Amino acid sequence: MQTLRTVQVGATVQVVRLHGEGAVKRRIMDMGITKGTTLYVRKVAPLGDPVEITVRGYELSLRKADAEMIEVQ
């Protein structure tokens, strides 16, 4: 299983599944990250937190904990 946290900078991936439950999962979905969405990893901070991605035409920064909940291929 590959998560968004382990993807290299410059890679384009597709969301396979969202892990987590309740409010956390709802918040990720409200940001536009749903199954089948294409994500482009723009930058990763030196310590790995946050991860900057492009999703649905806008830039978004995610914490490591949130990025681990997004399974990609």
C-alpha positions, 0 to 999 in steps of 0.5 A, spaced: 500 500 500 502 506 497 500 513 501 501 520 499 506 521 504 511 516 501 510 519 494 516 523 491 516 530 489 514 531 482 509 525 481 502 524 479 498 519 482 491 517 483 487 516 489 485 509 490 482 509 497 481 514 503 482 511 510 480 514 517 473 515 519 468 520 522 470 528 521 477 527 519 475 523 513 470 528 512 475 534 512 479 530 507 473 529 502 471 536 503 478 539 500 476 535 494 480 529 495 476 523 493 476 516 490 479 517 483 482 524 484 488 526 480 494 529 485 500 532 483 506 532 489 509 539 488 513 540 494 515 536 501 518 540 507 525 539 509 522 535 515 516 532 511 511 536 514 507 539 510 506 536 503 504 541 498 499 538 492 495 540 487 488 537 486 483 540 482 487 546 480 489 549 486 494 548 491 493 544 498 498 543 504 497 537 508 500 534 514 503 528 514 498 524 518 493 526 513 497 524 507 498 517 510 490 516 510 490 517 503 492 511 499 494 512 492 497 508 486 
